[in-house]
Amino acid sequence: MPTLETSRTKTGQVFQPPEGLRILTLGGLGEIGMNCMVLEYQDEILVIDCGLLFSDLEHFGVEFVIPDFSYLVERKEKIKGMIFTHGHEDHVGALAFALKAGIRAPIYASTFTTLLIRERLKEHGLESACEIRTFKMRDTLKFKHFTVKTESVNHSIVDSAALFIQTPVGNVVHTGDFKMDAQPFYGQELDRRAFGAFGDQGVLLLMSDSTNVERHTHSLSESVIYQKFEQLFAAAEGLTVVSMFASNVARMGQVFEVAKKLDKKIALSGRSMEQNVRLGMDAGYLKDAHAQIISLADLDDYPRNKVIVLSTGSQGEWRSSLARIAHDEHPYVKLQEGDLVMMSSKFIPGNEKAIGRMINDLFKQGAEVLYEAIHDIHTSGHATQPELREMIELVRPKYFIPIHGEYRHLVHHAKLARDTGMTDEQVLIAVNGDVIEVSADRCEIVDHIDEPRVLIEGREGNDVSKLVLKDRRQLGEKGVVFALMVRNRDSRRIISGPEIIVKGLVNESIEGWLIEEAGALAKKIINKYDQQIARREPVMDLQEEVRVELRRFFNANIGNKPVVLPIILDV
Ligand SMILES: [Zn+2]
């Protein structure tokens, strides 16, 4: 893990206990993802959200990015609670790593968020590391200096909360991710009166979601999707496959309800889809879904147009359920002419190419493919300009800090706040690592922590230093070899691979031979590893062994040591 140096200030001073309220964001300001905020007053710290950022550096072996927890680890006895606004990965995904770093504090989350957190911690063997306390909306969480009231908001995941936080220096509102949806599929519209009433008490600081600030028209209601689903499902002549984020329980709920109306069955494809449907039912949503679900293996027992397959893989992820369908590698779902694939989710920037390839492959299977760019089958979970303006006007804060957004989103949101009449002094744009001090008459950046992030390699969660990454970039110019292996999460055996991919290494005439020989060598190492597992002997570090041996191989054969990146994908 990172050294403790990183929590020192630029000038090398170790922080003194703050006089006012200290706010430090370890992620989520200047980027979309990895949301994590520290609220500190004297001897008490609350952490709001602890998320990860999916990496655009996968080719360098970096799977995702998490906050650097050094600041918190050094003050871990002060941490009295970790509060989660909702269950999206960019809000809860780094919690296991915080616990691995030694942070211990009660976890507070809403019902569905709690279920997701428990599931995730179980995967890391950390389910009993901290007490998990489930809150309901409008509950009050009392701490020594802070009193936190939870308030329901609309978002693309159920049980999302905003936080009204009373502090010794004044009231603070943290919106979490939100939108104002007049007709959410589950729950009520965000209660403007509650925000207004907290505003009446006087709010010192508002921190509000900036993700969709560039959109000018009011966001579409989640229920708009219902009619679209109804039209499309009713007209379907063949099999219908709907992909979406597995966390979007309200979207799933609509698929179930429309399917029921049209007397269609639902088959679930993808591990996280099965898991989240179960968790959704546990949280009290998706009522009667049990009766509608059929096994994928029984697909052929029903007329093709009487089944809807709910699938993961809306971002074109390699090995996801939808990708396997697109490549005709799915064990049960085989597309044909007349089938319909609906991608009911946003294309996350950075994933467009992979998604585009997958859409092409789905068309090649003969299916009709609908997606956001050509059809209204998705609506965002984030507030647009009119809603964001309304939030500021309801809460009427003395100070405003835009959060959850890339830098340009923060700038636009700050401008929007000034358009409502706030002055330059009242609006603060901060980025990750900025230390903000807030008291009754000031809100300003007083210090900065450099690079509060850690790059995580592989599911095992090893961190990658920036230097290593730089090496990889440089050496990448000389040539890179990837050795991809797929491992069964339970048995630990390698079930597919190695697939050797070389980039920029040698000319094409000998590339085939090199790949073949390198593959055979890696296969030998895998066999040895498999035998060790079968005999229950201590197992080698497979990644390291493959790396070292392949480097040796390339050096002996082409006189060049490329960067070798063995990647193990656990499924
Ligand atoms: Zn979210």
Boltz pocket constraint, residues with backbone or C-beta under 6 A from the ligand:
constraints:
  - pocket:
      binder: B
      contacts: [[A, 86], [A, 88], [A, 91], [A, 155], [A, 177]]
      max_distance: 6.0
